[in-house]
Each structure stands twice: as structure tokens, then as C-alpha cells.
């Protein structure tokens, strides 16, 4: 039996990278998973991978920066599994530029997905999570519903050329603390996971000199893996983290000891 048996999880931006690792791990722990991505194809690919491994998953394409799409993603969970216990807000994008070259579209695109998209998802999901949590808590169940927002080490450290991304990720931390206070009495915890530099197609493509410079900033001496972030999310989604809310769990190999 898995630690998330009988639970339903929605993961946004789960078609690749960290989101994919989180979806696969939560499914392996017994959760039924709604796999969201901007496009149907990667969402279906991950859902098929989970089903082939014996798990339960359905794909759902949608752009979280659009309130209507966010509502549709939540309804997919409600229609497929009649419940929503875990929401992982992972969807993201990048539009890097020095500030004097960053136009408003680059600023708005990044905040629209990372920050406004998370707002859309939580606003749509909270009523479902609140009502289910209330019923179970009244019956003696101790499992709180869980919201986990993916922020970044950049929210604390900054990064040249990423003013939009750093602002969005820092905003997530503040929003999560506010919502943790707002939703705790309703049986919902809200926490963040802040990844450091995680191995990806983007980091694999870096020149060796840039890789060496990057690794020199990380005491652990290596980049993280998607599974490292998935493990942190799994803990926060579990019953064991029921008394943890409003916190940010940093997973960065010691790059920023906060």
C-alpha cells in the first residue's frame, strides 16, 4: 500500500521535467493523478506511463493562466475521481531578458503562468478541498487536503536576467503564507517546495565551462534530479506533514542555506 492510497492529485505542468517526476511519484504512492500540461500529447504520454505501471491517471490539457482552463482542470478531477485531495502547482515558463530589454509581454507571460495561474488553480480547487476536508475531519479523519506550490531558489537569491521569474516565484511564497493562514481552519495546508538547479534538457545543453561554474556554487557538487523534488512534494502531500503549513522546503544541494 502507498502512503497516498485513495487520494486524488492534480499536478499542473506535468508533461515533463519536475512535474512529470512528481506525477509519477505520487501515482506510485497510490494517488489517482490528473496530469495537466499545456498540450494534450505530453499529458497523455505521462498518464499512459502511469497507467502502464499499474496506477490511475487521466490527462488534461489546459493553460492555467486562463481561469476557464483552470476550472476545467479541477472539474476533470471531480468528474474522474469524485474528489480532489492534493494540488501541486508546478506549471511554469521562462522569458529571460535583461530588464532594459524585457518588454511587458515577457513580464506578463511569466507572472501569468507562475503567479496568476496558481491563483486560478487554488481558487477553483479550494471549495472542493474544503468541503471534503470538513466532512472527513468531522468524522475523525486526520488527513488535511494539501496544496504544494513550486517556487525556486531564485525567489530568495535573485538571478540576473530573470526579474520576472524571481518576482513570480517570490510572490508564490507570500501568497502561500497568506493562504496557509486562511485555509488552515478549513482542513487545507499550503506549502512550497523551492528547487535549486535541477538536471534537465536545458542544463544538459550548457557548455562545460558554464556547468563547472554552476557546480562550483553548489556544496553538494552536483545538480539535483526531478526525483529529489518529487520526494519533497510527496512528504508535504502525506499525512505525516499534517502539522506543516506556510513553510518552504528548500531542495538545492546547499546552494542557498535559508
C-alpha positions as CSV (number, residue, x, y, z in Angstrom):
1,X,0.0,0.0,0.0
2,X,1.1,3.5,-0.8
3,X,1.0,6.5,1.6
4,X,-1.4,8.3,-0.8
5,X,-3.8,5.4,-1.4
6,X,-7.4,6.6,-2.1
7,X,-6.2,10.2,-2.7
8,X,-6.6,12.2,-5.9
9,X,-3.8,14.6,-7.0
10,X,-3.8,17.3,-9.7
11,X,-0.3,18.3,-11.0
12,X,0.0,21.2,-13.4
13,X,2.8,21.4,-15.9
14,X,3.3,17.6,-15.5
15,X,4.2,16.8,-19.1
16,X,7.9,16.8,-18.5
17,X,10.7,17.6,-16.0
18,X,9.8,18.2,-12.4
19,X,6.1,18.0,-12.9
20,X,6.4,14.6,-14.6
21,X,8.6,13.3,-11.8
22,X,6.0,14.5,-9.2
23,X,3.1,12.9,-11.1
24,X,4.9,9.5,-11.4
25,X,5.9,9.5,-7.8
26,X,2.5,10.4,-6.4
27,X,0.9,7.8,-8.5
28,X,3.5,5.2,-7.3
29,X,2.4,6.1,-3.7
30,X,-1.2,5.3,-4.6
31,X,-2.7,8.6,-5.7
32,X,-5.0,8.8,-8.7
33,X,-3.5,11.6,-10.8
34,X,-4.8,14.3,-13.1
35,X,-1.8,15.1,-15.4
36,X,-2.1,18.6,-16.7
37,X,0.1,20.2,-19.4
38,X,-0.4,23.0,-21.9
39,X,-0.6,20.4,-24.7
40,X,-2.6,17.1,-24.8
41,X,0.3,15.0,-26.1
42,X,2.8,15.2,-23.2
43,X,0.0,15.0,-20.7
44,X,-1.3,11.8,-22.3
45,X,2.2,10.3,-22.5
46,X,2.7,10.7,-18.8
47,X,-0.8,9.5,-18.0
48,X,-0.1,6.4,-20.1
49,X,3.2,5.8,-18.4
50,X,1.5,5.8,-15.0
51,X,-1.3,3.5,-16.2
52,X,1.2,1.1,-17.6
53,X,2.9,0.9,-14.2
54,X,-0.4,0.0,-12.7
55,X,-1.5,3.4,-11.5
56,X,-4.5,5.6,-12.2
57,X,-4.2,8.7,-14.3
58,X,-6.1,10.9,-16.7
59,X,-4.6,13.7,-18.9
60,X,-6.0,17.2,-19.1
61,X,-4.6,19.9,-21.4
62,X,-5.1,23.5,-20.3
63,X,-3.4,26.8,-19.8
64,X,-3.5,27.7,-16.0
65,X,-3.1,31.4,-16.8
66,X,-6.7,31.2,-18.2
67,X,-9.3,31.0,-15.4
68,X,-11.6,28.9,-17.5
69,X,-8.9,26.3,-18.2
70,X,-8.0,26.1,-14.5
71,X,-11.7,25.4,-13.7
72,X,-11.8,22.7,-16.3
73,X,-8.7,21.0,-14.8
74,X,-10.3,20.9,-11.4
75,X,-13.6,19.6,-12.9
76,X,-11.6,16.8,-14.6
77,X,-10.6,15.5,-11.2
78,X,-14.1,15.9,-9.8
79,X,-15.6,14.0,-12.8
80,X,-13.0,11.3,-13.0
81,X,-12.4,10.6,-9.3
82,X,-15.2,12.5,-7.4
83,X,-12.6,14.1,-5.1
84,X,-9.5,16.4,-5.0
85,X,-7.1,15.9,-2.2
86,X,-3.7,17.2,-3.5
87,X,-3.0,20.2,-5.7
88,X,0.6,20.7,-7.0
89,X,1.1,24.0,-8.8
90,X,4.1,23.3,-11.0
91,X,3.3,24.9,-14.4
92,X,5.9,27.4,-15.4
93,X,7.6,29.1,-18.3
94,X,10.7,31.4,-18.9
95,X,11.0,34.6,-20.8
96,X,14.5,35.7,-19.7
97,X,15.9,39.1,-20.6
98,X,17.9,42.0,-19.0
99,X,15.4,44.4,-17.6
100,X,16.1,47.1,-20.2
101,X,15.2,44.6,-22.9
102,X,12.3,42.9,-21.1
103,X,9.0,44.0,-22.7
104,X,5.7,43.9,-21.0
105,X,4.7,40.7,-22.8
106,X,7.6,38.8,-21.3
107,X,6.8,40.1,-17.8
108,X,3.1,39.3,-18.0
109,X,3.6,35.9,-19.6
110,X,5.8,34.7,-16.7
111,X,3.7,36.2,-13.9
112,X,0.6,35.0,-15.7
113,X,1.6,31.3,-15.5
114,X,3.6,31.1,-12.3
115,X,1.6,33.5,-10.1
116,X,-1.8,34.2,-11.6
117,X,-2.1,30.6,-12.8
118,X,-1.5,29.3,-9.3
119,X,-4.2,31.8,-8.0
120,X,-6.6,30.4,-10.6
121,X,-5.9,26.8,-9.7
122,X,-6.3,27.4,-5.9
123,X,-9.4,29.5,-6.3
124,X,-11.0,26.7,-8.4
125,X,-9.8,23.9,-6.2
126,X,-10.3,25.2,-2.7
127,X,-14.1,24.8,-2.4
128,X,-13.8,21.1,-3.4
129,X,-10.9,20.5,-1.0
130,X,-12.5,22.5,1.8
131,X,-15.8,20.6,1.7
132,X,-14.2,17.1,1.5
133,X,-11.8,18.0,4.4
134,X,-14.7,19.3,6.6
135,X,-16.6,16.0,6.1
136,X,-13.6,13.8,6.9
137,X,-12.4,15.9,9.9
138,X,-15.9,15.8,11.4
139,X,-15.8,12.0,11.1
140,X,-12.4,11.8,12.9
141,X,-10.2,11.6,9.8
142,X,-6.9,13.4,10.3
143,X,-5.8,13.9,6.7
144,X,-5.7,17.5,5.6
145,X,-6.0,18.4,2.0
146,X,-2.7,19.6,0.5
147,X,-1.6,22.5,-1.7
148,X,2.0,22.5,-2.8
149,X,3.4,25.3,-4.8
150,X,6.7,25.0,-6.7
151,X,8.8,28.1,-6.2
152,X,12.6,28.4,-6.7
153,X,15.9,29.2,-5.1
154,X,15.8,32.3,-7.3
155,X,12.9,33.7,-5.2
156,X,15.5,34.1,-2.4
157,X,18.7,34.7,-4.3
158,X,17.6,36.5,-7.4
159,X,19.2,35.8,-10.8
160,X,20.4,38.3,-13.5
161,X,18.1,38.3,-16.5
162,X,15.2,36.8,-14.5
163,X,13.5,39.7,-12.8
164,X,10.1,38.4,-14.0
165,X,10.7,34.8,-12.9
166,X,12.2,35.8,-9.5
167,X,9.3,38.2,-8.8
168,X,6.7,35.5,-9.7
169,X,8.4,32.8,-7.5
170,X,8.8,35.2,-4.6
171,X,5.2,36.2,-5.0
172,X,4.2,32.5,-4.6
173,X,5.9,32.3,-1.2
174,X,4.0,35.3,0.1
175,X,0.7,34.1,-1.4
176,X,1.3,30.6,0.1
177,X,1.8,32.1,3.6
178,X,-1.4,34.1,3.4
179,X,-3.4,31.2,2.2
180,X,-1.9,28.9,4.8
181,X,-3.4,31.2,7.4
182,X,-6.7,31.5,5.5
183,X,-7.3,27.8,4.8
184,X,-5.8,26.0,7.9
185,X,-9.1,26.1,9.7
186,X,-10.8,24.6,6.7
187,X,-8.6,21.5,6.7
188,X,-6.2,22.6,4.0
189,X,-2.4,23.1,4.3
190,X,-0.4,25.3,1.9
191,X,3.3,24.9,1.5
192,X,6.1,25.5,-1.1
193,X,9.0,23.5,-2.4
194,X,11.9,25.6,-3.7
195,X,14.1,23.6,-6.1
196,X,17.7,24.7,-6.8
197,X,19.3,23.8,-10.1
198,X,17.8,20.6,-11.4
199,X,19.2,18.4,-14.2
200,X,17.1,19.0,-17.4
201,X,17.4,19.3,-21.1
202,X,18.3,22.9,-20.6
203,X,21.2,22.3,-18.2
204,X,22.4,19.3,-20.2
205,X,22.9,21.7,-23.2
206,X,25.1,24.1,-21.3
207,X,28.8,24.4,-22.3
208,X,31.2,22.6,-19.9
209,X,32.5,25.9,-18.6
210,X,29.1,27.0,-17.6
211,X,28.3,23.7,-16.0
212,X,31.6,23.8,-14.0
213,X,30.8,27.4,-12.8
214,X,27.3,26.3,-11.8
215,X,28.5,23.2,-9.9
216,X,31.0,25.4,-8.1
217,X,28.2,27.2,-6.4
218,X,26.6,24.0,-5.1
219,X,28.2,22.5,-2.0
220,X,26.7,19.1,-2.8
221,X,28.8,19.2,-6.0
222,X,26.0,18.1,-8.4
223,X,22.7,19.2,-9.9
224,X,19.5,17.9,-8.4
225,X,17.2,15.4,-10.0
226,X,13.4,15.6,-10.6
227,X,13.1,12.7,-8.1
228,X,14.6,14.9,-5.4
229,X,11.8,17.4,-5.8
230,X,9.2,14.7,-6.1
231,X,10.3,13.3,-2.7
232,X,9.8,16.7,-1.1
233,X,6.4,17.1,-2.6
234,X,5.4,13.6,-1.6
235,X,6.2,14.4,2.0
236,X,4.2,17.6,2.1
237,X,1.3,15.7,0.4
238,X,1.3,13.0,3.0
239,X,-0.4,12.6,6.3
240,X,2.9,12.9,8.1
241,X,3.0,16.6,7.1
242,X,-0.4,17.4,8.5
243,X,1.1,19.9,11.0
244,X,3.2,21.7,8.4
245,X,1.8,24.7,6.7
246,X,3.0,28.1,5.5
247,X,6.5,26.6,5.0
248,X,9.0,26.5,2.2
249,X,11.1,23.3,1.8
250,X,14.4,24.2,0.1
251,X,15.9,21.4,-2.0
252,X,19.1,22.9,-3.6
253,X,22.1,20.9,-2.5
254,X,23.2,23.6,-0.1
255,X,23.3,26.4,-2.7
256,X,21.3,28.6,-0.5
257,X,21.1,27.7,3.2
258,X,17.9,29.5,4.3
